[in-house]
Amino acid sequence: LGPLGRVLVFEVDKNLNLTSWNAECEAVFGRRAEEVVGGPLHIAVPLKSRNNDELRSAVEAALAGAATTLELFSTRVDGAPAVVVATSMKGGKGVQVYAIDTTPQHTA
């Protein structure tokens, strides 16, 4: 763990399908890479409804070359809350997302 919490890294294509998923993503969301890579992001990271449009806009902005940061409210596979602050930017074959797990600050 870093001083700010777990650092998650994943990548999505323009259709919001996961193309990579690191071990910290597995730890925070409870889903293994083998289960989620190739599938839609919303299965791996089920977002609260307000985040769906924000995330799509962030991906579109990143594909156009602008980095964006937003807070994502989700749930783990076991139903527990998961909150991350995510920055997305164009990279690789789509959009790379770097996020910090802020769940402890929201559940304390």
Secondary structure, 3 states (H helix, E strand, C coil): CECCECEEEEEECCCCEEEEECHHHHHHHCCCHHHHCCCEHHHHCCECHHHHHHHHHHHHHHHCCCCEEEEEEEECCCCCEEEEEEEEEEECCEEEEEEEECHHHHHC
